[in-house]
Amino acid sequence: MITKLLVANRGEVARRVFATCRTLGVETVAVHSDADTDAPFVAEADHAVRLPGNTPAETYLRIDLILDAARRTGADAIHPGYGFLAENAEFAAAVTDAGLTWVGPPAKAIAAMGDKVAAKALLAEAGVPMLPTWTDADEITDFPVLVKASAGGGGRGMRIVRDAAGLAEAVASARREAAAAFGDGTVFIERYVERGRHVEVQIFGDTHGTVAVQGVRECSIQRRHQKIVEEAPGVLPHEVRTALHEAAVAAGRAVGYVGAGTVEFLLAPSGEFFFLEMNTRLQVEHPVTELCTGLDLVRLQLMVAEGQPLPENATDPHWMRGYAIEVRLCAEEPAQGWRPATGTVHRFAVPGVAREFGNLRAVGLRLDSGVVDGSTVGVHYDSMLAKVIAWGQTRAETIRLLADALARAELHGVATNRDLLVRVLRSPEFGAVEIDTGFLDRHEKVFAPLLPADQLPLVALAAALATAAARRASAPVLAGLPSGWRNVPAFPQVTRYAGPDGEIEVRYRLDRSGGLAEWSTWSGGPSPVVSLVQAAPDRVVLDVDGVRRAYRVHRVSSEVFVDGPDGAASLTELPRFPEPTAELAAGSLVAPLPGAVTRVHVEVGQRVAAGDLLLTLEAMKLEHPVLAPADGVVAELPVAAGGQVDTGAVLAVVNPE
């Protein structure tokens, strides 16, 4: 029996495993980097061991440090979570060699599936359908193709190539990204299927010879080949679902699989499907399977690791009930090329959550989060903050429930992909299951913010009125007077903000009773007729052309976060008398976040066209291209390849023609 479990991972997955351990009476051990010292998963563990350093290579990828932490705390088992060492056969073998229980498949099975080229050959012999695959780029004459990393997953090291001209650079770029993410730059190439759907089958094996399936998941909505929306049981013809189950079981039996695993397939529009890869671990999207089956997959992992057989309710995929959809909330800006975001999470609140990290007993919401109010999002790890999962009786009901909760959520301090997720869920195409892995490439409309541009003046007015109310509430004398009160009112009060579309200036004047006497904004367009119903430091109610609109306002220093009926916005109040600052040279391109310059593609004096690749910045495990904003000449390249930069550092200067 497992009595003390160490989780060799961080964030949301560590909290998820700890939640099941608490229900089973199993003590927990966390390991953490310096950057994660104050993270929620560390506080929730019974014991925690520091791994000195910040980067994954210094901490979570150090097998020796993790085994030493298990020895020092008396842990008798290790759970790898997902990512980092979860699919590392060497780690699995080292754990068992140390006399500890490994909560995962045997090292032999991990090794067999870890080399994706060898895995495809092995499973092809077992009758699992395969796509044409190449390891030599010179053999390819038919396009499009997909370059993929042989080790690891999560979309890293993937590149779509549509003609021979782009193949060499795609292979080189994929190798660099794969080497940085997994320590192995080996890549292979396979046929790319247009309009393909990404579907996967959850399997479980035990030490008594059983390999069972727990249903299918649909994972086609992806960005950069990484899933952001997942659902179960998926909308599939019965015969396709049955064939997927059979192929997944065949794959599991071919490698003697034990524990939780996922067999991933590409489903073509014709109904044919092809093996993509087998993930020898618990998947990020496992909650949708849990909500539809009623199973606790982490509990099953621990049971299998202890040598127990799978229970009857884990071996019949027809026990699925209702419909579940999960979205991944990530710290990133989709409209800015999925640029990762960093900072402090000032507020993280999703309304209507019925349970965290566990199964639901009725229609509702589940939250699996790695952050709480006050958490810091740095540059060292993946950008995912949390998963919000909804379960309902039907797919349509679940979509509506999840979209509404996301739209109402208060996500303050770090930019997220929330608006995009809501727009995807509410799109007619998603509702009609007109989805595939290229969905986001074809539907630019989902990248628009939820808040319409013409509503931003009202949001700024609400921010200004709430701020004024807060100042009056904290005034040491005459706190009952309206903000900005004068004996002879002549000039309106003025507040300036930096908003999502540039600067916005709000002018307003309150009458003697505290009502809104007049208002306007310097943002273009006519102002609606507005009267003030209520103004408190955290809530403003306006009557706009006869319709009441309530705004929730949260201020942190100069930042003001406003959540309204049409969407949310983050504003920064600008000082009335700004300090002088040094101006950047015209044409300067600055780093949007800390990272490392991995490659410089141009030279000083070189003529470039708008959109040309200047250099590549690596941050949060992904490569980010820096492109020329306009035609011009490269005037400066202050940072060489390999150099580390902070946010705002000048990466290049392009003098426009």
N, C-alpha and C positions, 0 to 999 in steps of 0.2 A: 504493500500500500504506500502511496505517495503521501508524505506528511509535510514536507516543506519544498515548495516549488520556486525555482529561480526563473524569471522571465528575461531572456537575453534580448530584450528589445525595449522600446520606449513608447511614449505617447499613448495614443488611443488603444493600440492593441495590448499594451501592458495593462491598462485599466480594464480592458475587456476580460483578459485572463484572470486578473485578480478578482473580478466580480464573481466569476464561477467558483473560484477557490473559496471565497467567503461562504458560499452556500454549501460547500462540501467539508468545511472545517480544515482546509489545507492552509498552512502558513505560507506567506509569500515573501519573496526577496526581489528587490529591484536593483538593477545596476544602472548607473547614470553618469553622463559626462558632466563637466563643469557647467556647460550651458544649460543643462537640465536640472541643476541642483534644486530649484524651486518649482519644478514641474509637478502637476497634480499626481501623476503616477508614482512619483517618489514619495509623496506624502501619504499615499494610500497603502503602500507596502508595509508589511510588518517589520521588514529589515531592508536597509538600502546600503549599497556599497558604491563608493565613488570610483570612477575610472578617470584618472587624470588626463585632461585634454578636452578638446571640443569636437574635432572632426571625427567622422566614423572610423577612419583608419587608426586613429589614436585610441578609440574607445570601444564602440559597439562591434567592431570587426576583430578585436583582439581576443582570440580563443584562449590564450594563456591567462589573461586578466579575468575573463568570465569564469573559467574553471577555478581560479584562485578565489574568486568571490564565493563560489559555491562551497568550497572547502572551508573558508573562514566563517560562513554563516551556518554550516551544517545542512545545506540543502541536499536533498536526496534525488532531485529530478530537475531537469531543465526543459523549458518550453521556449522555442525560438521565435514565436510570433510570426510575422511575415516581413520580408525584406531582410537586410543585413545578412545574417548567417543562416536564415531559415532553410535555404536550399543548398547548404554547403556540406557536402558529404564528409569532408575532413573534420568539420565540427561535430557532426553526428557520431562519427567513429571515436573522436576524442572524448566525447561525453560518456559513451558506453565503456570505453577503455578505462575511464576514471572510476568505474563502478557506479555510475549514476544512471538513473532512468531517463531515457531520451523520449520526449513526447513528440514523436514524429515518425516518418517512415524509416526503414532501415537505410543505412548509409549506401548500401549497394543499389537500392532503388533510386535514391537521390542522384547517385553518380550516373545511373543509366539514363535518367531523364534530364540531368543537368547539361549534358552535351546534346543540344537539340538536333544536330545533324545525325548523330548516332541513334538518338531516340526515334527519329523518323524512320530510319532503316529498320530498327527493331520492331516497331509497331506495324510497319507495313507488312512484315512477315506474319503478324497476328491478324491481318485482314482489315486493319484500320485504314480508311481512305486517305490518300496523301496528294498534295500538290506537287508539281514538278519543282525540283530543288537543284541548285547549283552551288558549288564552292569556288568555282573558277569563273570570274566575271567574263573572261574571253570567250566562254562557251555560249553566252547569251546573245540571241539574235532577235528574240521576240519580246516586246514590251507591252504593257508596263510590268515592272517587277518590284518586289519589296526586299530591301536589305534589312537583315535582322541580326541581332547579337545572339551568339550561340549560348552564352551564359547569361543568367539573370532574366529579367522581364520588366514589367511596368512600362513598356513602350520605349525604354531607353535603348538607343542604338538602332532605331528603326528609321528607314528612309524610303519613301516611294520614289521610284525613278521611271520616267515615262519615255526617255529616249537614251540612246547610247552616249550622247554628249555629256550627260550629267552623272553617268554611272561611277566613274573613277572618284569624283569628289564625294559622292554619296557614300561610297564604301569607306573612304578615308575618314570622313566625318563620323560615320557610325562606329568605326573602330576606336576613334578617340573617345567618344562618349561612353561606349561599352567598357573600355579600359578604365575610365575614370569612375564609373558606377560599380563595376563588378570585379575589377582587377584582371580582366580577360578581354582582349580586343578582338577575339575571333568572331567573324561574321559569316553568314551564308545568305543566299539569295533564293527567293521562291517566286512563283508566279503570283501577280497581284490580281485579285478578283474584284472587278468594279461592282459597286452596289452590294457588296457582301455584308452579311450580318455576323456579328461575333456572338456566338452562343457557347455555353459551357455546361458541363455536367459535374455536379458534386458527387464524389465517390468516397466510400469509407471501406477500409479493409481491417480485419482483425487477425489475430495470430491463430485462429481456428479455421482459416481457409475461406472465410466469407469475404466477398467483395460486393458491396451493395451500392446502389445509387440513391441519392436523395433529391432527384429532380433536376430540371434545367434552369439556367439563368440566362437572361438576355442582357448583353453588355455592349450594344452597338454604339451608343452615344459616347464618343471618345474625343479627346483633344490630345494631339501629339501622340496618338496611339495609346493613350492612357484612358481608362474608363472613368466616366464621371457620373453616369446614370446607369443603374442596374436594376433588374426586375425579375421576379419569379412569380408563377412558373413559366412566364413567357407565352407569347401567342404563336403557336406552332401547330401544324397538322398532326393528328395523332400518330400517323405512320412515321413522320420525321422524328417526333419525340421518342418513339419506341426504338427506332434505329440508332439514335444518338445514345440512348441508354445502353444498348447492346455494344456499341463501339467503345464506350467508356469502360464498361466492365471488361471487355477484351483487353483494353490497354492496361487496366489495373492488374489483371491476371498475368499478363505477359511479363510483368516485372515483380511479381509476388508482392503486391502493394499492401502495406499495413498503415493505418492511420487515415487522416483527412487528406484528400487531394482533389484536384480539379483537372479535368480533361477539357481542353479548349478546342473549339472547332470554328471554321469559317463556313457559313451557310450561304451558298450561291442563290441568286434569284430563281434558278431552275429547280431548287429543292435539293440539289446535291450538297453534301458537306464534306469538309476535308479537315484532317488533324492539323492543329496549329502548334500546340505544346501541352505539356502536362506540368502543372505546378504542384510540387510535392510539399504542400504546406496548406495551412488555413488561408483562405482568400480574404481580401479586404471586404468583399461583398457578401460574405457568409451570412450576415443578418437577414437578408431577404429569404434565404432558405430556412433559417430558424423560425421566422415568423409564419411561413407557410406550412412547415412540418410540425411545429411545436417542440422541436428538438433543441437541445443545448449542445452545439457542436464541440465546444471546448470540453464539456463534461464527457462527451464520447471520446475525445482525444485522450483524456486522462484514464478512462476506463480501459481503452485498448492498450495504452502504455503499461497499465497494470496487469495485462494479460487476460482481461475479461472479454467474453464474447459480446458482439453487438446485440443490443436488445431487439426484440421483434419489431418495434415501431421504427427502427432505424433501417430496416431492410426492405420496406415497401414504399416505392415512390408514389403510389396512388393515394397515400394518406394526405396529400397536399390539400390545403384549405385556403380559400380566399386568394388575395393578391397583394404582393408587397413590392414597393419601389424604394430604392435607396439613391440618395445623391451625395456626392462628395463635396463638401464645402472646403474650398482651397483658398489660401492667401495668394491671390494673383489677380491680374487685370486682363481679362480676356480680350478686350478691345485694343490693348497695347501689346499684341503678340504674345499673350499669356505671360506677361512679365510677372515674376514672383514679387510678392510684397512682404515687407518686414515691419516690425514695430511692436507696440504693446496693445494687447486686446483689452480695451477699456470696459467693454460690456459684451457679453455673449449670452443672449437669452432667446430661446426658441419657445414660443407660446404653445401650450397644449401638450407638452411632452408627458406621456403617461408612465414611461419607464426609461431608465438608462441601462444599457448593456444587458438587456434581458428580454424575454418573450412577453408578448402582450396577451391578455385574456379577452380583449374585445377590440373593436375598431379603434385605432389611435396611432400615436406617434412614439417612436423610440429614438433616443439620441445616444450615439457612441462618440464621445468627444475627447480630444486630447488636450483641450484648453479650457480655462475658466477665466472669469474676470481677473485681469492683472497678469495673465500669461504673456510671456515674451516670445515673439516669432522671430527667429534668427535666420541666418543664411546657411547653416550647416546641414539641414535635413530637408526632407520632403515638405512640400507646401500644404499638404492636407491638414486641415484643422479639426474636422469632425465629419461624421456621417449622420444624416437625418433620414430616418426610415419610417415609412407609413405602411400600415396594413389595413385593408378594407375588404369588403365582400366582393367587389368587382374592381377591374382595372380603372374604370372611369372614376369611381368613388375615391380610389386611392390617389389618383392624379390630383383631383381637386383638393383633397385634404392636405397633401404634401405641398402643393404649390401655394396654398393659402398660408400655411405655417411659415414657409420660407419668406413669403412676401411681408409677413408681420414681424419677423425676427428682428431683434436689435443686435446688429453686428457692428460694433464701433471700434475704431482704432486702427484696423488693418483692412486694406482693400480685399474684397473677396469676389468670387464668381457667382454670388447669390442671384443677381439679377438675370444672368444668363440661364441659370438653372430654372428659374421660374418661367422665363420665356420659352424654354425648351418644353417644359411640362405642359404649358398652356397652348402650345402651337397645335394647329389642326393636324399637322402631319404626324406629330408624335401620338396624338390621340387616335389617329387612324392606323397606327403601327406602320407608317410609311418611313421606316428607319433603316439605316445601314451605317457603316463605319465612316462614311463621308458626309453624314448629316450636317455637321457644323460647317463644312466647306460650301455647302449649297444654300444654307439659310442664314444669310448675313443679318437678317432682321433680329435674330436672337441675341445679337451682340449689343443692341441698343439698351441703354439704362431703362429701368422701369419708370423712373420719374420723367415725365415729359418736360421738355425744355421750357415750355410756357408756364409751368408750375413752380419753377425755381424762384421767381420773385416772391411768391407767397411763402415758400420755405425760408427764404432769407428774412422776410418780415417777421415770421414766427420766431426765428432765432434771435432777432434784435429785440423783440418784445419780451421774450423769456429772459434774455440777458439783463435787460433793464429791470425786470421784476426781481431778479436775483440780487442786483445791486441795491435796490430799495429795501429788500428784506434784510440785507446785511448792514444797512446804513446805521451808524451809531446814534444819529439824531434825526428827528422829523421823518421817520421811516414811513409814515402814513401818507406823505405827499406823493403825488404821481411823479414818475420819472421825468426829469427834465422840466419840472414845473417852473414857470416864470410869472411874475406879476403882469407883465405885458408880453404875452407870447408873440414872437416875431419870426423866429427862424426854426425850422424843423430840426430834429435830432438826425444825425447822419452816422451810419455805421457801414463800414466797407468790409467786404469779405472776398477771400480767394475761394472760388467755387470750382466745380468740375469743368466749366466752360470758360474760365477766366474770372476777371474781377466783376463783382456786382455791388452796387451801392444802394443802400436803403435809406430813404428819407421819410420821417414820420413825425407827427405832432399829436400829443394827447391833449384832450380838453380838461377842464377843471375837475370833471368827475372821473377822469382816468380813461375815458373812451377815446377811440381813435378818431381824431378830428380830420386828418388828412394823411396821405401816404403816397409814395411813388418810388420807383426804382430806376436807376440808370442802367438799363439792360435792353432797351428797345421794346417797342410794342406798347399798346395801351394797358393801363392798370384797371383791373376789375373793381367794382364797388365793394368795399370791404368795411365791415364794422367789427369791433373787438367785443367778444363775448366774455372771454376770460384770459388772463395772462398771469401765469405762475412761473416760477423758475424752471419747472420741468414739464409744463403743459400749457399750450396756447390753443384757444378755440376761437376761430374766426368765422364770421358769417360772410360768405363770398357769393354775391349775387343772389342772396336769399337761401343759400345752402350752407349749413354748418359743417365745418371741417376741423377736426382735432389733430394737433401736432404734438408728438412727444419730443421733448428737447433734453439733451444730455450734453453738458458742457464740461470739458476737461482742458483747463488752462485756456489757450486761445482757440482751441478746436471746439466746434459746435456740431453735434450730430442730431439731425432732425429726421424723425420717422413720421410720415404722413399717410393719408389714405391712398395716395397715388405712387408712393415710393419713398426712398430715403436719400438723403444727401449729407455729405460731410463738408462743412464750411470752416474756413480759418479766418478769424477776425484779424483784420490788418490794423497795425498801430496808426494812430492819428498822426504821429510825427515819426516816420520810419527813420531808422539809423542808416546812414550812407553805407553802401557796400560796393565792393569792387565789381565792375562789369566784366562778364566773360567776353572774349573775342567773338565777333560775328562768325557763325558757322561752327561753333564749338558743340561737340557731342559729349555728353557727360554720362557717367555710370549711373543707372537707375537704382542700383543697390550694390553692396560690397560683393566682390568676386575676384576671379583671376582671368587675365587675358591669356587665352590659350593659343591664339593664332592671330598674326597680323597679315592681312592679305594684300596690302598696298604699300607703296613707298611715298615718302615726301616728294612733292613735285609731280606726282602722277595725276593725270586727268581722269575723273570718274563721272559716271552718269547717276542720276537719281535712282536709288534702289540698289546700287552696287554694294557688294559686301566689303566692308572696310576691315573689320576685325571680329573676333568671336570672344564673347565673355562667358565664362562658366560660373554659374551661381545656383545654389539649391539643387545640385545634382544634374542640371540641364545646361545645354549650350544655348546662348542667346546671341543671334546675329546683330551686329551694329551696322546699319546701312547708311549710305550717303543720302542726306535729305534733299539734295538738289544737284544738278550738274555743277561741276566746279573742279578745283585743283586742291589736292591734299597739301595743306600748309604745315601742319604739325602732327606728329605721332608721339606724344609724351611718354607712352607706356609701351615697353617692349613685351614680346611674348614671354609668358611666365610671370609677369608682374602682377602683384596684388593691388587692388584699388578699393577705395571706400566710396560710399554714395556721394555723387556730385563731382567726382574726380573727372578731369577732362581726358577723354580717350583719344580724340582726334579733332582737328580743326580743318574744315573744308571751306575754302574761299569760293563763294558762288560766282558763276560767270555773270 
